[in-house]
């Protein structure tokens, strides 16, 4: 389905494909809506198309300016058939369209890292809610809105992380939270710039198995609710992504002949 966020706009539309990687999730409509809300605020001229990659739906890269590999509800270390199909799509994408802009979010961040040789490991303590992320010096340069503070804040929802920086990527934040490849074409986030508090609350039940929350522990739930409702940098991140889409690649790799 294609969403024309502002069909009457005179701006040249940015064509964005979002791959929804969750397997048989009942929350896919709400996740899709979160992208529509987030991009609608910062890029009203964008055209969004959604693909259920867990069902084998993939975009034709030539038809889009940006391809987003979103989150999922499976372990990024799994080698199930649909996961390997996504891996093959990524490899074909980066070899046939080496200058195509790609953003990975959460599971997409981990999966891109895995495809490029990094290991995914369990976290000592899972992350949920808005978290402050410390930028590297390269990150301060890349995100000018956070250059002074050196911090960006994003919704988090994960219990695994990338153990080390993949080859040919630069860390824009500490803790393997944000990567940019050397060709300036692949940008990945462990956090969720597309998520608002409304979407984050969909998976509150994970706290009971991740953190051992008691269902009636009012203080614990109140603290988590406050963290989820905290102001974050999602809109500023998407604005930067939209600018980045228009930046040239470094032309480091030649496309594979068809």
Protein Blocks (a to p, Z undefined) as FASTA:
>chain_A
ZZdfblmbcbdcdddddddfbghiaklmmmmmmmmmmmmmmmmmbccddddfknopacdf
klpfbdcddddfbdfkbccfklmmmmmmmmmmmmmmmmbccddehjlmmmmmmmnopacd
ddfbdcedjddddddfklmmmmmmlmmnopacdddddfbdcfbdcehiacfbghhlaccd
fkopaccdfbdfkbcfklmmmmmmmmmmmnopafklmklmmmmmmmmmpccfklmmmmmm
mmmmmpccehlaccddZZ
